[in-house]
Amino acid sequence: MYADRINALPPYLFAAIDESKSRMLAKGVDVIDLGVGDPDQPTPSHIVESMCQAVRDPATHRYPSYTGMLEFRKAAAKWCQESRDIDIDPVNQTLTLIGSKEGVAHIPLAFINPDDVVLCPDPGYPVYKIGTQFAGGEPFTMPLLEENGFLPDLDAIPADMLARAKMMFLNYPNNPTSATADGSFFKEVVEFAKDNDLIVVHDNAYSEMVYEGYKAPSFLNVNGAMEVGIELYSLSKTYNMTGWRLGFAVGNADLIKGLGKVKSNIDSGAFDAIQMAGITALTDSQQCVSDMNRIYEKRRDALLKGLQGIGLDVKPPKATFYVWAPVPNGYDSMGFSQLLLEEAGIVATPGVGFGQHGEGYIRFALTQSVDRINEAVARMEKLRL
Ligand SMILES: Cc1ncc(COP(=O)(O)O)c(C=O)c1O
């Protein structure tokens, strides 16, 4: 019944976890969900207010422009200038997205022909590989290993794959490992991309979720990056707006144009009222972002203390709201997450769900209060691992 591209999708590894979670909830267990990367706090009220006003204006009720409102793209370009010191032309180098996932899923359709190879990080956000497959391309795994700081080893990519490779996805600050990359790595990537004729798509969805003064750099800050790549930004995690579906792509004008061509034939752009709320989010005070980061930092510290207390070797992440922890000896990632759920009522995501190189790890999302995290830790202590 299904098309080959659907039949070729990888097995849904979280099905067993979802099933156990439903079983536990049905039994009345007080489940602590640290699984999904979805902020628990509401969208800041000034952004909600801005949407309420915009939606009352009938001008927002019509089809939006597929490239996005120029005012939103100007706000995005200004935000890039102020937060990242990158000069972006809002007309030719900026495109509104219906969430960054949309950009990830659609960009291979614009540039990948059947049998082209796309270099995808593993562990990684699953849509890099799936978007590639939907476009008829072949994902090639770049392992993100702890000994390399969870950065890909570009020299390890085999020459035959490199010859067929046309695109590379990167994502720092990283989901799921929470690793960060600095300018020198991005510089290496730009040179590599130029030498091998690669398009670079840097997914910067966690750009603002940072701790202790860390600032996540833009890939586009590196000399020459604008010639080879684009960067995707998201309002989802930064402003607790996952449900609103808003993000933007910036970078090389030809790449932006290609992505725009796909969009103009598939979707009709993001709702104007949402883009107007997005303008408020990007141009108003950014205090709400630092307030959220302080909340996540306290949660991070509570979880880390607990995990280290039960003997897991976890380092404090500088960015993202994920804690990527090695599973205890004697477990694989699926087995340990089943144990956490069935014996402690805690949902966490098995690393293998992000690819084979995620095996041996588990991801906790900091989407519960410090009290709930402390309760989760107390339950883990009782497991006597
Ligand atoms: C690495 C990464 N990229 C992109 C997304 C998609 O974000 P959105 O479509 O909400 O902007 C996510 C969501 O979890 C993610 O983890």
The ligand as a Gaussian input file, in Angstrom:
#p B3LYP/6-31G(d) Opt

LIG

0 1
 C       18.476000      19.578000      15.764000
 C       17.079000      20.002000      15.497000
 N       16.807000      20.662000      14.370000
 C       15.582000      21.065000      14.064000
 C       14.529000      20.814000      14.923000
 C       13.162000      21.262000      14.513000
 O       12.771000      22.382000      15.177000
 P       11.569000      23.297000      14.660000
 O       11.025000      22.675000      13.417000
 O       10.571000      23.283000      15.768000
 O       12.165000      24.641000      14.398000
 C       14.749000      20.126000      16.114000
 C       13.633000      19.834000      17.013000
 O       13.716000      19.128000      17.977000
 C       16.062000      19.702000      16.409000
 O       16.347000      19.039000      17.523000

